Every structure is written in structure tokens, then in C-alpha cells.
Amino acid sequence: MQAKAGQRTLLASVLLSSPGPLILGIALLYGRSSTQIADFIRRTAEFLAILVSWLVFRVTVDLSDSEGQRKHKLEQAANYAVGVAMCLSGSGMIFLALFAPHTDKGNVIPGLIIAGLGLIANSWFWLRYRKLNFIKTNAILAVQSRLYLAKTLVDTCVTLALLLIVIAPAAPFTHLVDLGGSIIVAIYLITNGVIVVTK
């Protein structure tokens, strides 16, 4: 029962994550906030990691107890993909925050909408994965819980930064908030990515 619930939750994660990179990629045609660019990179890397986790979970859930070592290796590979995605996302965010040209931000409302919706969805997924892993411990579900907590915190920062850009686009502190939000989020992602990879 828990295996089916885990598969359904992972599949829902894949389906709900898949439009994010596409929509944000289109939104980048209208807005040039470093936070928004970093969010696009992050969502793309995380979508690929979630897809890998779903595929591996589907394979490992059907493995017998005698295939425990193979199951463990596959789970490690999936979790490694999640950790690497988090580290790459964070590194890309820092690079863009520090070296992207700080011109007019353009229209960041599409990015703000995606971040707000992501905040709601990712909060739900975090709680769901946490509950499933509490019922029966599973390495993939535990890492997904950690990933979705990170995604929730990141979406909170992105939403606040883009909201400030919408409210006060010409304010001198807007650039600093955009830069600071990107760096804080990036450090958090890299830290958690390293924890996932080293475990």
C-alpha cells in the first residue's frame, strides 16, 4: 500500500514539475531578474532529479529481499542525482546572481505566479513525503522529503524577491534583495545537496 502511495506521489511530482521549466523559460523572454533566471535553472535540474527518482522507485519497489544490494545501489544513484541537482542549481544561482548584468528586470509577474504556485505545491509534497517516509522508511522518499523542504524554502525566497521587484521595481534596494535572495537560496541548496550526496 505504501509503495503504491509512494509511486503515485512521485508520479504527481513529475507531472506537476514538468511544466515549470518550460513556463519559466518562456517567462524569461519578458523578465530578466537574476532570481528568475536562477529559479529556471533550479527547476530544470530538480525536474530531472525527480524524474530519475520516480523511475528508480518504480524499479526498486518490485525487487525482492534477495536483491537488497541492487536496490540499495539504485536508491543511492537516485539520491545522488537529487544531491547533484541541488548543488548544480545552487552553483548556477550564485554565478548568475554575481555575474548577470543588472539591467531593468522586465516583467517578472509570470515568474512570480510560478513561484507562488510552486510554494503551495511543494509545501504539500514535502508534508506528503514526510508522512510516507514516517509510515515506512524508504531512502528515496526520505531524500524527496528533504528536496521538497528545500524547494519550499527556495520558493518562499523567490516569491518574496519577485514580489518586491513587482511592488518597487525602481527602488535602489530591489537589486540587493534580488541578489541576496539568490545567494541565500543558493547556499541552502548547495549545503543540502552536499548532505544528500555524502550520505
Secondary structure, DSSP 8 states (H G I E B T S, - for coil): -HHHHHHHHHHHHHHHHTHHHHHHHHHTTTB--HHHHHHHHHHHHHHHHHHHHHHHHHHHTT--GGGHHHHHHHHHHHHHHHHHHHHHHHHHHHHHHHHS-----B--HHHHHHHHHHHHHHHHHHHHHHHHHHHS--HHHHHHHHHHHHHHHHHHHHHHHHHHHHH-TT-HHHHHHHHHHHHHHHHHHHHHHHHHHH-
